[in-house]
Structures are given as C-alpha cells and as structure tokens.
Amino acid sequence: MSSPRRALIVIDAQQEYFEGLLPIQYPARDESLTRIAEAMDVAEQAGIPVVVGQHQSPAGFPVFAPESSTFELRPEIAKRADNAAHRFTKSFASIFAGTGLEEWLRERGIDTITIVGYMTNNCVIGSAAAAEPLGFTVEVLSDATGAIDIVNSAGSAPAKRVHETIMAVLNSNWAAVATTSAWTEAVTSEIAVAGDNLIESAARGRDAR
C-alpha cells in the first residue's frame, strides 16, 4: 500500500472558541490547542502541507464577524499560519463548500486530509462527511478537536458526550480517529491511520447489549 499523501487541515482555531460566545468545553480547550500546534509542527517537519481555515460570518454577526477580535486565529496558531501552504475563509460547516479547497488539494495530489480544530459537532463532522463523496481519506485527531455543551428543543448533551459520541461515529465510517501522538507515529512511519467500519462497529454494539 502506498503512503498517504496528506495535508493537515486546521479548522477555525479562532478566538471565538476561547473568548467569544462558543467556548470549547471538551477536551479542555488549552490542551486541544496545544495538540493542534503540535500537529502543525509535526506536519511542517514531515513536509506535509498545512492548510489553515477561518470561519467568517457577515459583518455585525454575533460570532465570527470579520471585524471582531474573536475572528482572529489564536496567537499560537497565527504564528504558525504564517508558514501555511494555503489559507482560506469559509461560510459553511464544510471546509469544501465554496472555498476552492478541493481543487487545491487535487492539484497537489493530496489523497488524505488530517482534520484538527473546532468544533467537533459542527465543522469537523460536517467536513468529514463532505469529504466522503469527494473520495478523500479522512483522519481526525481526537485530542486536537473540541466540542461544546448543547441544549435545544430536541434535547441536551454535555460536551464530553458530544465529542466522544461523534468520534465513535466518525471512526465507524467517515474517518480514522487517532490521538495526535498516534498520528505522529503514523506520519513518521509513513503509514495510514487505521480506522474502523460500520458493519463491525454495529456488530460490537449488538454484542455489548
């Protein structure tokens, strides 16, 4: 099997998730941010292109407004983004919708995207699902992403449950989920991160009852 041709995609590592209306709750935001920066450093050392995206809402919007301080990248990410191979802004959960990212990846022969950033329950899962029909292999780093507590008319869930559930869902079909440490080992060995599949995940689920 050939080695993955990876790009590391950093999704929305912005101040909004630290100082705005959408603070990341799980994993601890400072810890996940450290893992994002670590993944960026590993990618740069391995010659893996780093792509940095930022969510942008219309001017005056409560979150991600381009004129707001919370639109900006976190300082730890901003200084590394200066060396990014590509940067883009987006308006939807998917990193592919209206961004030109698909074309950029294909022009460089990228077949595998490694996703880090925020939020697990919006842009991470939305991007992983959107990658499936495009034919990209997806890796998601569980400790370099993060979720928020959710309460709405359909129900409620704490961030820990949201994050862990979505990681299990992703690993069952849309992505190979790994820690940053395990991904670093895979990068060093030039191998793919091993994922799971829906059929076997379902069988284990039945057996666990």
Secondary structure, 3 states (H helix, E strand, C coil): CCCCCEEEEEECCECHHHHCCCCCCECCHHHHHHHHHHHHHHHHHHCCCEEEEEECCCCCCCCCCCCCHHHCECHHHHHHHCCCCEEEEECCCCCCCCCCHHHHHHHCCCCEEEEEEECHHHHHHHHHHHHCCCCCEEEEEEEEEEECCEEECCEEECHHHHHHHHHHHHHHHHCEEECHHHHHHHHHHCCCCCCCCHHHHHHHHHHCC
